[in-house]
Amino acid sequence: MLTDPYGLPLSTSSAAARDAYALGLDRVLTQYPGIVEAFDAGIAADPGFALAHVGRAQGLLLRGEAGEAAAALAAAESLTGGVTPREASQVAFYRTLMTGRIEATIAALEAHLEVWPRDAMVLNTNANPNGLLGSSGVVGQKARLVALMNRLAPHYGEDWWFASAHAMALNEA
């Protein structure tokens, strides 16, 4: 089975779809241009690859295109029959995220990361001071983010992205 850059199994057998997904994930983590286009290439290589649709939804959300993001997530939801449990959980997490209920979304994030701590796509929604916790208005949000990042640190080792997000959380606290 093919895996993402963090070693997590993917439900595509297409190396081209996996490579496009990896590029899209990298662009999400770095906020570089071309996020949606990378995931579109993954969808073109394997239209049934649910996580490419989720990534597309994330990219569209980052661009403020909520209607199109909802459609991309609906496409992912229609494909969850043959996905891994992590992928199904990621799709469900993004559905919760799109409801706008911050506490429910944070709870879904924490539950997902408890089982799949290396799911950088999900963690990225929270891994900076302007993420889910940072924008939640919850008292103690910065300390809560640091606690989460400290807990996840052993799972990421020397990963450049995680180290920078962790450092930013520590600096903000």
TIVEX-634197 format. One record per residue (C-alpha): residue in one letter; x, y, z. Coordinates in pm, whole numbers, padded with zeros to 5 digits, always signed. Layout:
<rs>
aXYZ ...
</rs>
This chain:
<rs>
m+00000+00000+00000 l+00124+00348-00085 t+00185+00594+00198 d+00191+00969+00246 p+00510+01158+00343 y+00440+01080+00710 g+00418+00705+00651 l+00039+00682+00671 p-00136+00440+00432 l-00333+00584+00142 s-00628+00421-00032 t-00496+00485-00381 s-00292+00245-00588 s-00184+00524-00821 a+00171+00647-00766 a+00083+00963-00961 a-00212+01033-00728 r+00008+00971-00424 d+00280+01201-00557 a+00029+01478-00631 y-00120+01433-00282 a+00228+01459-00128 l+00290+01781-00322 g-00047+01919-00213 l+00025+01831+00150 d+00362+02003+00128 r+00196+02313-00016 v-00068+02311+00259 l+00201+02289+00525 t+00410+02566+00369 q+00115+02776+00243 y+00279+02790-00099 p+00066+02859-00407 g-00073+02568-00603 i-00246+02376-00324 v-00571+02317-00511 e-00392+02246-00836 a-00175+01977-00672 f-00480+01802-00530 d-00660+01841-00865 a-00371+01647-01022 g-00423+01375-00760 i-00794+01361-00845 a-00715+01345-01217 a-00481+01049-01154 d-00737+00870-00930 p-01087+01023-00917 g-01175+00779-00636 f-00896+00898-00405 a-01098+01054-00122 l-00805+01230+00047 a-00722+01421-00271 h-01077+01559-00256 v-01029+01644+00115 g-00702+01820+00033 r-00877+02013-00241 a-01143+02116+00012 q-00871+02235+00251 g-00702+02437-00024 l-01032+02596-00123 l-01104+02683+00241 l-00766+02852+00264 r-00862+03061-00039 g-01197+03152+00117 e-01400+02953-00134 a-01635+02786+00114 g-01900+02677-00138 e-01650+02500-00359 a-01481+02352-00051 a-01813+02207+00062 a-01859+02046-00280 a-01508+01898-00269 l-01574+01757+00077 a-01905+01611-00039 a-01714+01436-00318 a-01476+01292-00058 e-01768+01177+00156 s-01917+00993-00140 l-01593+00790-00169 t-01549+00673+00190 g-01665+00317+00122 g-01317+00186+00044 v-01094+00405+00257 t-00880+00332+00560 p-01018+00414+00907 r-00780+00712+00925 e-00904+00848+00595 a-01268+00809+00706 s-01183+00990+01029 q-01010+01269+00836 v-01315+01316+00613 a-01538+01326+00922 f-01302+01575+01089 y-01326+01813+00792 r-01706+01782+00793 t-01703+01886+01160 l-01460+02169+01080 m-01693+02301+00813 t-01985+02321+01058 g-01814+02609+01237 r-01864+02455+01583 i-01520+02519+01729 e-01538+02302+02043 a-01674+02004+01848 t-01400+02053+01588 i-01126+02071+01852 a-01264+01754+02015 a-01267+01579+01675 l-00911+01696+01609 e-00786+01567+01944 a-00965+01232+01901 h-00821+01189+01550 l-00467+01279+01655 e-00485+01044+01953 v-00507+00754+01706 w-00312+00902+01412 p-00065+01154+01561 r+00129+01187+01233 d-00168+01309+01030 a-00013+01643+00941 m-00307+01748+00722 v-00538+01744+01024 l-00279+01876+01270 n-00202+02169+01040 t-00550+02312+01103 n-00442+02368+01462 a-00062+02375+01467 n-00017+02750+01471 p-00137+03035+01692 n-00405+03128+01435 g-00538+02773+01403 l-00839+02615+01568 l-00729+02669+01926 g-00567+03004+01858 s-00884+03146+01712 s-01123+02970+01950 g-01130+03233+02222 v-01097+02954+02480 v-00915+03060+02796 g-00574+02894+02806 q-00567+02831+02432 k-00193+02891+02395 a-00104+02655+02680 r-00342+02395+02537 l-00173+02420+02197 v+00172+02381+02354 a+00053+02076+02547 l-00077+01918+02227 m+00242+01993+02035 n+00458+01865+02323 r+00258+01543+02328 l+00295+01494+01952 a+00664+01590+01929 p+00801+01235+01978 h+00599+01122+01675 y+00762+01376+01444 g+01130+01354+01533 e+01330+01607+01332 d+01051+01691+01087 w+01109+02050+00968 w+00741+02145+00950 f+00651+02010+01291 a+00961+02164+01452 s+00871+02508+01317 a+00504+02480+01423 h+00608+02353+01766 a+00855+02639+01807 m+00590+02893+01707 a+00348+02751+01966 l+00616+02766+02235 n+00707+03123+02138 e+00345+03237+02152 a+00294+03081+02496 
</rs>
